[in-house]
Structure formats: C-alpha cells, structure tokens
C-alpha cells in the first residue's frame, strides 16, 4: 500500500524485507515462549510479526499469478508445521486446542478471495452472501482454534479492505487498535503512573507493525523460488529446533 505521492519517497521496504522482519519478530516471540521466558520485551516486539504476515497475505493475493498454487503452498506448510508447532509450544506432537498460524493465514486468504469475487461481480445479493461467508470463515478460526483465532482472520481482511484509497492508513490504524487493543482477549501488562494504574493489553504492541507496513514500497525485491520456499520452511524448522533445544538442554 502506497501512502501517496508525498510519502512515496519514505517507502524503503520491499516485500522480502518485510517478510524477514516478520520472521525475526516471530523468532523473538518464540524464543521468549521456549528458552528465555523472562524477557518480556521479546514477546512484546513479537506481537508485530502477525500483522506483517497478514498484510503480505493480502498483497500476495492481489499480485499472485496462480491463486491455486499460492493456496496449496499455504496448505502444505500449514500441515507440515502443525507437529513442530505443537511440540514447541505444548511439548506434545498432538495438541488439538491450538493450530499454527499458517492455518489462520489460510482462512484469511479464503475470506478475502470470497470478498474479491463479490467485488468483481457487484450486486446487493453477492455482497450480502460474501458478508455471511466471511463471518462464517472468521467463526471457523474460533471453532478450530487457529492461532489468533477469528481476530487473526479479521486482520487479514482488514488489510484487504483498507487498501488503495485516500485515508486507508487511518482505517488500518483504527482497525488494528480495535482488533488488537480492544477486542483481543490476551495478556495484559500492569502500568503505574504515579497514583494512576491501568492494564495495557500486550497484543496492542501489534499496532506498531503499521510503521513497517507503511514503509512498504510495493516492490517484491529479489525473486527466487529457493528464497520463497526457505521463508515458508523456516516456520516448521525453527519450531522443531526450539523444541529440541528446550527439551534436551
């Protein structure tokens, strides 16, 4: 998403750079969850990973030349990642109450493809059907307990809807604050300022991912099939490595 003519010169990050930033943030979060749990700042920074991945799903959908291959690649790595994900976070090869984040992104991809079809064939009937189907897909995220649940699917939808119009950045900001800071039910950080105390939702740190997303220049960067698959493979591989280190140390 470009922010306009005046801000184009400030867009320095291509898609590859965004992806590697998200991977780094995710790694910090998973290190906190497995090996260095005392470092709270790591999981706070890690909150920025998912919105960047969600944004890239929206961008990938709009730019892919083969949606079926894109979807099948997500399915493949979601399935390959499930056992390493369960081992890393739950210490068992099968844990049915939390599915890995690639399933969340897959549901998000499905939801925006539904909305895109309605957009290409606009009618009141199609938009109503698309709205109900999209809500149903979000509910699937809750029922199947994918990572970030229905809020994660909604963030992918947010980036698809809030794109390419004046003020899109403000729509993204408000949407991210609502989804991550208000509606998301997660950990909180007690904050005391003099005699005033409140609880800051940890997931609200995800909003800062917008800083990096707004620096996106719309360019893919270096294109390589090896690099593409390596980025996908990092998810299950690093999860398995973190589990083995934490289990055998």
N, C-alpha and C positions, 0 to 999 in steps of 0.2 A: 504494500500500500504506500503510494507516494503522498506526501503531505501537502503538495502544491509547489508551484514554481519557486516561491521564495525559500522553501525549506529543502528543495532538491539537493542543493549543494551540501547539506548537512547529512545526507543519506550515505553512509560509508559502508554499511554491512551488506554483503550478499547472502544468498540462501545458505551456502556452505558455512560461512562464518557464524550465522545464526544457529545452524544445526550443531556446530561444535561447542558453541556457548551453552546451548541447552544440555548437551551431553555432559559438559563439565559441571553445570549446576546440579544435574541429576546425580552425578557421581558423588558430589559433596553430600547430598542428601542421603544417599545410600551408605556412604561411609559413616555418617552420623548414626544411621539406623543399625549398623552392624559392628563396627570396630571402634569408633570414637564417639560414643553417645553423649559424653559430657560437653561437647562443643555445640551449643545451641545455635550459634551463628551459622553453622553449616547447613542445617535444615531450613533456616530462615532464607538463606541465599538459594537453597534448593527449591524453594517454592516457585522460583521464576522459570524453572525448566518446563513444566507442563504447558503454560500459556504459549511459549515459543513453539513447542511441538504442535499444539493445536492450531496456531497461526499457519504453520507450514503445511498442515493437512489441508487447510482452506486454500492456500496458494497452490499446493500440489494438485488439488482437484481442478482448479481453474486452468492450469498450464499443462497437465498431462496429455499426452497424445494417445494414451491407451488406459482408460479408466479401469478396465477389467484387470489388466496386468498390475496396475497400482494397487487395486483392492486385494488381489490374490497374494501379492507380496506382503501386505499387512497381515493377512490371514496366516500365511506361512510362518512369519516371525512371531506372531502372537501365540501360535501353538507351540513353537519351539521354545518360547520364553517362559511358558507357564510353570514348568517344573523348576527351572532355576529361580524364578521369582518366588515360588512357594518355599523353596529351600532357603533362600536368602532372608526372607522376612519372617518365616514361620518355622523354619527348621524341619520341615517335613516335605516330602515330594508331592503330597496332595493336600491342598487346603481349599475347600470349596467356597469359603466365605470372603474371598478377595482375589479378583482376577487382575492380571497385569494390565498396564496402561495401554498397551497396543490394542487391546480389545476396546478400550474407551475411545481411542482414536478411530478405530474401525467403525464403531457405532456413529461417531461424529461424521465420518466420511459418508456413511449411508444416509444420515439425516440431511446433509447439505445436497446430496445428489437428488433426494426427493424434492427439496425446495427448488433446486435448479430446473427440474423438469416442469414444475408448476410455473416458474418464471418464463420458460421458453414457450409455454402454451397457456397464456394468462386467461383465466376466467374465474368467476367467483367460486364455482364448484371446485375447480382444481386447487385454488388457494385454500379452501376450507379442508379439502381432503389432505392436502400437503401438511396443513397445520396439525390435523389429528394424527397423521402418520408420524410426524416429527415428535409430537408429545409422546406417542407410543414408543418410539425409539429411545427417548430420554428415560422413560419408565423401565425399559429393558436394562438400561445401565444400572438402575436401582435394584431391580429384581435379580439380575445376575451378579450384582455386587462387584462391578468392574472398578478399577482404581478411580477415585474422584466421583464415582457413581454418576448420577444424572447431571450434576453440576459440570463435570468434565465434558460430557457431550454438549451441554449448553454453551460452553466456552468455544468449542469448535464452531458451532452455529453462529455465535456472536461475531466471530471474525469473518465468516462468510457474509453475513447480513450487513455488517458495518464496513463496507468496502466501496471505494470509488466514488464517494460523494463528499461535498463540502461539509465539514463538521463531523466526518466519520471518526476522527480521533477522539472527539468528545463523547460520541456514542460508545466507543470502545472503553474509554475511561469510566464512564458511569456504569456500563455493563460489568466491567471487571470488578469495580468496587462492590456492586450489589451481589455478584455471584461469589466472590471470594471473601469479602469483608463483612457482609451482612447475612447472606443466606447459607453459607457453608458452615457446617457444624464440625468444628475440629478443636485442636489445642489452642489455648489462649496463654498470653504472657502477661502476668501481673505488672502493672506500671504504677509507680507512685511519684507524683509531682507535688512536693510539699504536703499539704493536707488533702490533696485530691488524688484519688486512686481509681483506676479503671483496668479493665482487661482488654488487651489488644489481641485480636484474632491472628494467630500465626499465619494462616493462609492468606491474609491480606498482603503479605510481602509479595505475593504473586503479581500484584498490580504493577510493581516496578519492572516487570518484564516488558511492559509497554515502551519503556525507554529504549530498549534494544530493538523492539519491533518497529518503532517509529524511525529508527536509523536504517531500516532496510531500503536498499536502493532498487529493488525489483529485478536484480540480476541473479542468475543462478550461480555464477562462479565456475571454477574448474569442473568440467563434467567428465565423469569416469564411472563406468559400471562397477569397477572394483571399489571405488570410494563409496558409492551408493550402498552397496551390499555390506561393506565394512561398518558403515554407520548403523545399519539395522542390526548386524550381528553383535555389535558392541553391547546391546541390551542384555541378551541372554548370557553372553560370555562373561561380562563383568559381574553379573549377578551370581553366576556359578563360582567365580574366583573369590568373591567376597564371602560366600558361604563356606568354601573350603578353608579359607584363612581363619575365619571366625570359629569354625568347628574344630580345627586341628591345632590351633595355636596353644 
